[in-house]
Amino acid sequence: MNLKNLFLGAMVFTAGATFSVHAQHSESKIVHTWKPLGNPIVTHKYTADAAALVHKDTLYIYTGEDFEGGQRGYNILNWCVFATTDMKTFWEYETPLKASDFKWGEQNAAWASQVIERNGKFYWYTSSQTTGIGVAVSDRPEGPFKDAIGKPLFTNEDSFGKTHSWRTIDPTVFIDNDGQAWIYWGNGACWVAKLNEDMISYDKDYGIKMVDIQGEMEFPFTEAPWIQKNGDKYLLSFAVGFPERIAYAMGDKPEGPYTYKGIINEIAGNSNTNHQAIIDFKGETYFIYHNGGIQTDGGSFSRSVCIDKLEYNADGTIKPVIMTTKGVVTEE
């Protein structure tokens, strides 16, 4: 029995929803439409390393696709894009970007990534295991995307202070209120740079800096930075330890220093890794992450994206996120 048939009972498919989605988003092919009943939010394939973008009235979720269930190592050939307007009905577009679209990159290492919009273009910052951070571009959030510069934007030579070969991974990008775009990345440490207006080069005068995260941490910084702003504070979340939990720190400036604040969520199911996106959408804040929760072939290399709500305390700190099976599904 294939995975789609195995989880047919866990989904609700409606031809009317598919027609409605096609009517509103007709430029790219939609390959799958469904109504999740809980977490994991995607069960017809294995997905990991979620990033999120809100464009107009739609939430887009970008992931890597773990090749199959029961894997014993990372094998991620391409990225995926999913979308929803109501957190009830979701749809998937055809494959927007493959690891092989970066000729200079590793061909089965479509690692963590993020998409951001600027000046009517959508820029997808990607990573592979050892070859660095790439950037692809499209006229539409759902793609297709193509390599924008034909080479990595950052390589291991840019990630100073560490020597392991997989340190230049996991990019996160945001544009501040003054229009300055910032990019962060890293495994074993977090590095930061300013992107130029073209979004495919960086400010050489500012250079590359290592982010200073101050305070006593229960576990060391591992990877998966995600940057956001809440009020006048910058929030940098990231994976710590291994197996990974998600922690965060707060700062007054985008480049830091940041002050460590604690753990947001604990080890995710039976997955050694965890990777988060935090996004505001239609009056709610969502914490998007992965676990190994698809039964029976899920695991550390066959992962699944989940969504739970995130809430802030009155002082802007983040309340711990409790991972749930129900997730964000609301009753009809």
N, C-alpha and C positions, 0 to 999 in steps of 0.2 A: 504494500500500500504506500503510495507516495505521500509526501508531507501535506499537500493541499487536501487530499482526501481524508487524511488522518484528522485534520482539524476542521473539517466541514461542519461538524456538529457544534463547534465553538464559535461560529460566525453566522451572521445573517446577511444574505446576499439579496439585493433588490434591483431588478432591472430598471425600475423608475429612477432610483438614485443614480445609476450609471448614466442614464439619459440626461438627467439634470446636470451632472458634472460635465458631461461632454458639451452640453449646450453653453455652459459658462466658461469652460476651459478647453477650447476646441483646437488650439494650435499644435499641441503635442499629443501623441497617442497615450491613452490611458489603458493600462494592461490589467488592472485589478481594482475592484471596488468592494468594500466590506464595512460592516458595523461591528467593531470589537465588543466583546462582552466583559472585558477586564484586561488585566495584565497577564502576559505580554500583550502589547497593543498590536503587534504584527506577528502572525503565527503561520503565514503561508511560506515564509522563508526565514533564514537566520540573519539578524541584523545587529549592528554594534556601533558604538562611538557616535551617538546621535548629536547633531547640531540642529539649530532651529532658526527660522527667519519668518517674521511677519511681514507680508507685503499686501497692501490694500486690505481686503477682508479675509485673507487666507493665511493659515499657518502651514509653513513648509518644514518638513523634517528630513534632514539629509543623513544618511547612514552609510557605513560600509556593509557589504554583504558577505558574511561567512559562507564559504562555498557549499557546505553540507553539514548534516548532523553528525555527531560523534567524532569530530575531528580531534587530532592529537597535536596539532600545531596550527599556526595562523596560515590561512590560505584565503585571501580576500582579493578577488579579481576585479571587482567593480564597486562603484558607489550606487546608492539608490536615492530616489526622492519620492516622498509621500506628502499628501496634503489633506487638509480638512478646513471647513469653514465653521463647524459647529461642535467639534470634539465628539461627534457621534458617528457620522459617515466619513470614512477615509477613502482615499484612492491613491494608487501608485501609477506614476508615469513610467514610460519605457526608460531603459537604462540611460542616464544622462552623461555618464563619464566612466571610463575604464582606466585601470592602472596602466594598461598598454597604450593609452592616449598620451602618456608622458614617455616618449621614446628613451629618455635618459634615466627613467626610474625603474624600480623593481616591478616586474610584471604581475606579481601576485601579492602585492603589498599595498592595497588600497586602504591605507590606515586613516586615522582620525582626521577630520577636516571641518571646515566651516564656510558658509556662503554669506556674503554681505552685498548690499546694493549701494551703488553710487552713480549719480548722473545717468540713470537709466540703464546701466549695465550691472550685471551680476557677476561677482568675482568669487571663485571657489578656491580657497587655500587648502591644500592637501599635503599629506605626508606619506612617505614610505619608510621602510625599515632603516635603511642606511644612506639613502641618496639625497635626502633633504626635503625641503618644502617647495612645492610647486604652486602655480596659480593658473587657473583656467577661467575663461570668460564666456558669457552668453548674453543674449538680448532678453532672455526670459528666465524667471526663477526656476522653471522646470527643465531648462536646457533645450537642446543639447549644448554641452560645453566643449571648448577646445583649449589646448595648451596656449597660454597667452604669450609666453616668452621663449619657449623652446629650450629652457634650461631651468635648474632650480633657482629660486629666489634666495634661499639660504641653504648653506651646506654645513657640514661638521666644522669647517674652518671658522664659521661665524659663531659657533657655540663654544666659547672659550671656557676654560676652567675645568672641563671634564674631558675624558678620553674615550669613553665607550662609543661604539659605532651607531647606536640608535638614539642619540641625544637630540637630534634635530627633527623632532616630530611634534604632532599635536598642536597645530596653529589655532589661535583664536584671535579675532579681530573685532574692533568696534570703532565707531566714529564719534568723537566727543562733541560737546555742544559748540565748540569753537571751530568745528570742521576738520580738526586734525584726526587722522586715522592712525590707530596704534595696532601693532601685531605682537603677540606673545607666543612663545612655544617652549617646549623642552621636556626632557626626561632627565632626572637627577638634579636639575636646576631649572629655573625659569628665566628666559631671556626676553627682552623687549626692544622694539625699534619703532620709529615713526615711518609710516608709509607716505610716499609722495601722493600728490593729487591724482596721478595716473593709476594708482593702486597696484602697479606692477613693478615698482622700484621703491627703494627706501632712502631716507635722508642720511647721506653719508656723513654730513657734518655732525648730526646728533650721534650717529654710530649705533652700536649695539651695547646694551647694558644688561647686567644680571640683576634681576629683581630681588630686593632685600625684603625678606619676610621675617619680621621680628617677633619675639615671644617664644615661650616654651611650647613645643609641639609634641603630642603623644607619639607621632610617627613622622619620619622624614618625608619631605616632598618627593613624590615619584614622577607624576606626569599630569596630562589632561588639564591644563589651565583653561579657564573660561572667564572672560572679563565682562562686566556689566556695570551699570551705574544706577544707584538707588538714591534719589535726592541729590545731595552734594557729595556723597561718598562713593568711592570706587570699591567694588567687591570682586575679589579674585578668588575663585574656587578652583580646586585642584584635587587630584588623587594623592593619597598618602599611604605609605606602608605597602606591604604585599603579603597576602591578598589586600586589595585596595579598598579604602574608605574614601569618601569625599569630604574634604575640609574646606575652610575658607578663611580669608583675611580681609581687612578693611584698610583703605588708605585715603588720603586727602588729595593725592595727585596720581595720575594714571601710571606713572613710572615707579611709584612707591616713594618712600618705604611703606610697606603694609604691616599691619599688626594682626597676628594670628588670633582667631576668634573661636575656633573649635570645629568639631565634626558636624557635617550636615546629615550624612547618612552612613550606615554601616555596610559591612560586606554584603554584596548583592548576590543572594542566592548561591548557586554553585559555580560562580565565575570568579576567577582570580582578579580580573580587571573590573574597573568601573569607570564610566566616562559620562559626564553630565553636560546638559545644556539647561539654562535657566532663562525663561522667556515669559514676558507679559503678553496676554492675548485675551481680548474682550473682557477686561475687568478681573481676570484671574492671573496668578503667576504659577507656572508649571515647571516641575523638575523632571527632566527627561533623561533617562539613564538606560543601562542595559544590565541584564542578569543572564543566567544560564537556564532560564525557567521553562523552556519548552520540554515537555515530557515525551519520549524518554531519552532523546538524543541530544538535549541541550547540555552545555557545559562551558568551560573556559574558552574554547575555540569555536563554539557553535552557540552564539549568544542571541539575545532577544531584547528589543527595545521596549521599555515600559514608561508610563507617565503617572506621576502623582502630583498633587498640589503642593505648593510651597507657600509658607506664610512668614511674615516679618514680625518681630517684636516692635514695640513703640519706639525704641531707640535705633531702629534700622538693622539690628542684628537678625540673623536667620534662625527660625525655629527648626529643630531637627525634623527631618523628613522621615516619616514612617512608611516603608515600602509595603504596598498592599496588593492583594489579588484583584480587588475590584477596580482599583485605579481611579480614573476620573470619569468613568462611565456614569451617566445620569439616567434616571428612570424616564421612560417615554411618558 
